[in-house]
Amino acid sequence: MTSMAYAQDAQDRDAPEREVIIVTATLRAADVQDIPIAVTAVSPEQLDRQNVQDIKSLTSISPSFNVQSSQTESQGTSIRIRGVGTTGNNTGLESSVGVFIDGVYQSRPGIALGDLLDLERLEILRGPQGTLFGRNTSAGALNLTTKRPNLTRAEAFGNFTYGNYDFFNVQAGVSVPLISDQLGMRISGAYRKRDGFLNSVGVPGAESSNRDRYVIRGQLLWEPSPDISIRLIGDYAKANENCCDAVIVRETELQPFFALNGLPNDGVVVSGPQALKDLQTNSQQFLNNTEQYGFSGELKWDLGPAQMTYIGSFRRFEAESAQESDFVSLNLFSTGRGSTAAPGFPKTGGPIETMTHELRFQGSAFNDALDFLIGAYYSDEQIDEVQSMTLGTDYQRAVSAGNFGFIPTLGPNPAFLLTSFGNGGIPVDAAGNFAVNRFRQDAQSFSIFTHNVINFTDNLSLTLGARYVDEKKRGSFEQLSANSPACQAITNALISGAFTNAGIPAALQQGALGVTCFPFATSVGLTVPGTGGTVLASSIPGLPLPREFDEVFKDDELTYTAQVAYNSNNGFLAYAGFSRGFKSGGFNLDPAAAANGNDPRFNSEKVNAYEAGIKTEFANGRIRANLALFHMDMSDFQVLEFTGVQFQTFNVASAKSTGAELELFGQFDSGISVNVAVTYADARYPGNCADGVVGDPQTLQTIRSLCGADLTNAPKFTGVAGITYDNQITDSGWKMLANFNINYSDDRRTSTSPLDTNGLPIPLDIQESYFKMNARLGFTTPDDRYSFELWGTNLNNEITRGITANTPLRGGAGARSRIGFVEEPRMYGITVRAKY
């Protein structure tokens, strides 16, 4: 079974002493039981046993860790540790959990969603890690290390898997010494393909949440002398997938009004619990393609008094999406080159290019009484993203039905008819209205850091570390092209007073502006009538129209840590410490970010974290029990919410997470091992979370609704338990692996805000508690070269929602349609492995 801190496969299960589990969580090689931080270390064998193919599946191993995706995996993926994380779906937001692959920071979670290929180990570091790992690790870090080339002998492996949903996966790799003991190369690759588990009833043939991706990685390792090691790594990955449609888990009560507004149907064939159970959606095809490549180099040089390490990297990641993100079968709107777009319309997406450099020196002094580390880090990130949207032929009738119902005094399709008040009595059709928006961000980060362990005695030590970070970002929104005459007509009617003179209620006026001037498809060039096109309508107070911006964000921060530890050097470690963490602020890269003169920037997030724990082992290391107690106090907590019309990004004054983590592992002579891991995390917004927050009325209302609520996707209790039998079963040497694992999640909120704009609880916010069961049965030949395995994940087929949100433009407070992004259902298959 999966060990919660067991990163090395036992070679001799009858050995009287446990094997030392080496990790690099402190940027030094150390026994995981001897470092005073909470870390879960996982070996490749453990990942295989739980069928963990990418980081999204790590919840089955570590209950403190979870990942959810929404509209796109490339942009809408969020990672959380101890209930703390940042909602995705906005490129300007960076993660609270940093992901590092071979020491290189991956600037967005979507970049790190590829296959976990040819790993040596994986470490989940819980709590702020900013002193050593730098920016954007205020909740924790995920540290992945790939296998290095073997300099002494050739080795190779290959895995083939076939499963339900026509799942096909192949992984292979080879390592060859080119000059014995000096120069070696390693090449590995993976290809994964699977049908989508969500199928559209509204548009037969459209599916979502499939897999079609591959990755290849090459390495060179050169050790010209015992003191010098040079490692070069290059990789390339590509995915062409359909992601991410959602199930309509609650339909609006305004369904009858779609026919009254002249539509043949309401665009929703299936909804509610049955649609969720059957994994059925209503929309057209979603596309989410990614392509990336990267290079990194690592130099390690033993200078005598200290060891120098340099790591430099470059990565280019580009995503493209074409989405029918109205989530219904009607022709409302599409992003990028979707169904409503004209031929040759620009795509939605763009590149993120990141360059990093890190230099550090580590050594000891004063007869090993001091273990010191000092270093410097620099990164340069360039984002150039295009967001494009086109309104469809059903747009005005659908938003009329979903937002106004039926107004007898205006007749059907009021969104269309109301445009006549600003266009000389002639209604304006919104079909074909579009906008092509470009968002750019140029970010530089520089830091210097130190991390030192002072050994007072062989048993008592003090760790002191600090990092100074200087951040600068330049963010801009530029509209490349747009045409939105329907919005211009509504704007004319509002500014001229034509609506008021005709007795149109104020609420209906604002509603018409909100749905007609959908910010993703609205021109920034709308003008005030009677000014000859010289005055922009967005300059009029109270009109939330898109505005271009070009701003600079600067911040600097000192993060630090202090820990005291007592190590008996005989299976007992106790520690307590404090850490100050930091997550960079930046820009809301959204067309409505600067509307009404709002500042498109958001503040940096900071955290004060307190932790105490013990790590114990007995019975010659065969039984281990680790306990960590923690409290995290966050300020300027970053939040993103989709209102149904636009994305809001804002800072909440305060958020907290308090809890405990317990990990137990036992291994016995009979080949049986068991493990249990339990996390209690009370991640919440305190009752005064809005104190001191400044913002527009809508943002303040949203923040106040959060106060007193749990954080999103932060269950209070989570747990993992399992048992494994792994031993020889015949005299000829055949071995059997039998593994059963169960993970549990308590109730959790799946929406950003717990309350609707009417002050009542928002529907279907809570994902109820659940268990998910995994199992694997395998047999290995006597020479250990071939294995044959049957496996299944989520065997009880628990259908759960990761994120729940408002269906865009479909129902108001009290009558909202709601969508749910669904996590993987039951998967099963067979795997054949070979190694040389």
Order of alpha helices (4+ residues) and beta strands (2+ residues): beta-beta-beta-alpha-beta-beta-beta-beta-beta-beta-alpha-beta-beta-beta-beta-beta-beta-beta-beta-beta-alpha-alpha-beta-beta-beta-beta-beta-beta-alpha-alpha-beta-beta-alpha-alpha-alpha-beta-beta-beta-beta-beta-beta-beta-beta-alpha-beta-beta-beta-beta-beta-beta-beta-beta-beta
